[in-house]
Amino acid sequence: MPTAEAGVRHVRVPRSLRPRLRFAAALLLAACPADSAGTTDAPPLTSASTGVDPATTLATTEVATTTTPSGEPVTTSTTGDAPDPTITGTGTTEVAPPPEVALTLLTDDNRAYVEMHGGWGPHLRGLMRAPDDSLWFHVDAGEDVDHNRTIRYLRRGAGEPAWSLVAEQPHTDGIQQNAASVLVGSTILTYGVNIQQHFLEECYLDTADPSVHACNAVLISGQVYTTPPASNYVGAAVLGPGARVVWFTVVGEGGGPGRWVYTYNFGGGWNGPVEVDLGGANDLGYVHAMATPGGQLALVGQTFTGQYPDGTYAAVVADVTLGQVPTFLSLEPPDPAAQVRSGADLFHDDAGDTHVLAYFDGVVAYYHRPAGASWAGHTAPLHVFPDTYRARFIRPADDRLWLVRGSAGGQGVELLRSPNRRCGPVDWAAAEIVNVAGPDPGFAAPSAIYVESPTYQPAPAGALEFAVCGAYQVGDRSNLARPPRVTCPRGHPPRSPNHPSAFTAGG
């Protein structure tokens, strides 16, 4: 690994950070209610990481408020393994009662400087369920946008009521902005771009023994992979047991054409890298992605064309066959006059359907691509949601698809449950809605939502678990809130009795 000091290369602050809290993005998504997002088959892991055991549910616990000394102000919500919303008896069908939501404080110590507040980058990390059923979350720590110094690991064990900071480790000197984490076996793998020493960093922590951790440069063909100048906007996703993919963008100089770069590892070493021409766009960032059973990676992201701030955004979708160059298509806005801001989330279900959210000025639109179809002909929005800034998909095993929606205008957080299990686009107008009582006004317009998802672990979500970050300045570092507690709907026994799902609220 190179160790020589080099001058800090300034990489511009992500454009969508600055105005983000002013956007009214309605984010409601639909997904085919198949059982879980598929992952690719992959060779067994040959490094320290191992395959992941199937996710299991948590035991019932009393949810209590706790304050940890570090991390981002996030709220995690866990609802139990919500079963099918109907019970069929002798000739009767009964609708399951809605879950009760309870909040637990995840952390009240969040980065809170203007350029990068705690809600930045919800696509970069999620709640991750280890083989022992403990939930994990990582947060970044650094003094400004140009310095990401430390990874902090928070844990809530199965049956435990509170989150705690259990470990932290320093990045190599030169990591800028944020890092992306996934769980492979019992190991959390975190990726960042070292802009001083020009390499892609991989840090690991063993959740079974948090004293086992380190950060190293990624090797390709036995050599340290040298990242190009102006590399930024890192991201990562799980491809299957032992397998993962990492990507970043190379920002074009002076507003010129940029590139998107990805490398992938099935457990025996890193392949590529594959460099993708962006067709004149300056960069591709804020990518939400999920593996598909056919060995591809479905993604939605944000491109910017021109020299910031004088340029145009687009929300683009693509299917990446590993080792090949994908083709990107732009999603159509719900209104020709609406300015596209970014992709907002993506979910690929077992039936092969892909569901996407993109946000615009004031609204978020929902898109659906049927199994076996290309995106061509499916780039028009099917549903538009007002007063929404953040929204994410969650699909617990053996349940329908849920959507966590955060208001842009101060109305708080609500859960929406897909009204049926059939394939095709979700009729969100007919969805069951559960309002989530906020811990404090600082969470009335949350700046980020984090979820448990097959993007971050090679297993479906074990429960309806999510985290919410308060709004910048209003909700950042506010040590408030006794978070609500979520219990399974009565009459629908979860896989473990009385399994609660917790909504952890952080300041």
Secondary structure, 3 states (H helix, E strand, C coil): CCCCCCCCCCCCCCHHHCCHHHCCCCCCCCCCCCCCCCCCCCCCCCCCCCCCCCCCCCCCCCCCCCCCCCCCCEEEEEECCCCCCEEECCCCEEECCCCECEEEECCCCCCEECCEECCCCHHHCCEEECCCCCEEEEEEECCECCECCEEEEEEECCCCCCCEEEEEEECCCCECCCCEEEEECCEEEEEEEECCCCEEEEEEEECCEEEEEEEEECEECCEECECCCCEEEEEEEEEECCEEEEEEEECCHHHCCCEEEEEEECCCCEEEEEEEECCCCCEEEEEEEEECCCCEEEEEEEEEEEECCEEEEEEEEEEEECCCCCCCEECCCCCCCCCEEEEEEEEECCCCCEEEEEEECCEEEEEEECCCCCCCCCCCCCEEEECCCEEEEECECCCCCEEEEECCCCCCEEEEECCCCCCCCCCHHHCEEEEECCCCHHHCCCCEEEEECCCCCCCCECCEEEEEECCCCCCCCCCCCCCCEEECCCCCCCCCCCCEEEEEEEC
